[in-house]
């Protein structure tokens, strides 16, 4: 990963910068993320980050802020962690001004290494709306294989959308 790009465990102190990126990227986030329209204040974001920290304690979530030059500009996580069956799902978003430069691909590869190495996962799954070309491209660049199409899997913008299911096996 490039020296100026890092992932770090989330902290409520990240709320102001993350919310700034949400505001700047809201139309795109709302198109693909169910929470894109509902995250309405720095306090909402801070509450969410505190919730995430609590969920990490029960080992069902591992979530980081994407940092560029020391500033939180997005998030990437492993969620629905099932340690009994050694798998998890991955999700991510990135502020619009940082997209298209390989940042998320770098972060995804880093989180994959952590998932397979430190967490001893066997499989990581990734869902991307079929029409989200950028997210599908990130999955492919990181080595994920398309496993299938899930009909009406993701609810956003007031309707259900088809999603590509990708998998990566260690």
N, C-alpha and C positions, 0 to 999 in steps of 0.2 A: 504494500500500500504506500502511496506517496506520503512523504514526511508531514505535509500539512493536513492530511486527512486521518482522522482517528474515529474510533467508536468508544464511548464511555458509558458506564451504567447511568441511567437517568437519575436526575436530581431535581427537586422542585425549583432550584436556582436556574434551571434551564428554561423555565416557563416563559419569560419575557421574550427571549430570542426565538424560541419555537413558535410562540403565538405570532410574532412578527412575520415569520415565514408562512404560517397558516393564512394570515391576512393577505399577504402578497400573492399567494397561490390558491386562494379560496375557490375560484371557479373550477380550476382543474381538480383540486382535491375533492370538492363536492361531487364532481362527476364520477369519481371512482371510489371514494371513501364514505361509508355510511355516516361518519361523524363530521364530514366536511362542512355541513351547514349548522351543526349544533354547537361546535366549539366557538363560543362567542366572547370570551374575555380571557385575560391573563389568568384570572382566578380560576376559570374553568380548566385551563391547561395545568395550572399548579395542582388543582384537585386531582386531575387525571394522573399526573406524575406521582403524587402521593399514593393514589390507588395502585399504580403499577408497582411501586416499591413494596407495598403490602402483599400483592399477588406473587412477587418474586420470592417471598418468604416461604410460600407453600410449594415452590418449585414447579408451578404451572406456567410461568412466564419468565422470560429473560429478555430485558429490553434495554436498548442503548440509545443515546443521542448520537447522531452523526455530527461530527465536529469538523469544521474547516477553519483553519487558522485560529483554533481555540474557541470558535463560536458554534453553538448548536444550530444546525440548519435543517434537520430532518431526524427521522427515527428509523430504526430497524430492530426487529425483535424475533425471538422464537416464542411461539405461543402454542396453546393446546399441547403442552409438553406431556408426553406419556412415557415415563421412565421404565415402567413395567414392560412396555413393548418397544422401547428405544426409538421413538420417533417424535417429531414435532413439526409444526408448520412455521413458515417464515413470512413476515410481512414487512413492508417498508414504505416510506414516503420521503420526499426530498423537496425542499424549497425550489421553486421554478427557476430562479436565477442560477442555480447550481446544476441543473439537469443538462444532460447531453454531453457531459465531459467524462463519463466513466466513473464518477464518484460512487454511485450506488453499486455498480458492478464490483468495485474494489471493496466496498463495505460488505457486500453480500459474500464475497469470497472469504473475508475475515471471519464473519459470523459462521459460515460453514465450517471453517477450521476449528472454531471454538465448539460448535455443536458436535462435530465428529471426534475431536481430540479431547477436550476437557469434559464434555458432558456424556461422551461415549454413546452418542446416538447412532443408530444404524441407518435411519432414513429421515430425510427432511423433505417436506412437501411445500409447494408454493402454488397459490391460486392467483390467477391474473385474468381480469375480464378480457374476453376475446378482443374487444375493440381497443383495449389499452395496449397499443403497439409498443410503447416504450417499456412497459413492465414485462411484456412477453420477451422483448429483446434482451433485457437484463437477465431474465431467467436462463435463456439460451446461452448467453455469453458466459454465465457462471457454470455452465455444464449440466443444467437440469434437462431432463428428458420429458417430452410431452407424453403423459400417460392416458389422457382422455379429456373429454368435454363434459362438463357438468351443466346441465340445462337449468336455467333460472336459479343459479346458485348464489348470486350476490345481489343484494337489494341496495340500490342507490338511485338518486334522482327520482324517487317515487315509483320505481318499477324494478322488476327482477331482470337480471342480465346473465347471460351464459358466461362461464369461466373455463379457462384452460387449467387443467390440473397437471402440474409438473412434479416430478420426483427426482431425488438424488440419493443414491445408496452409497454408503461408505464401503 
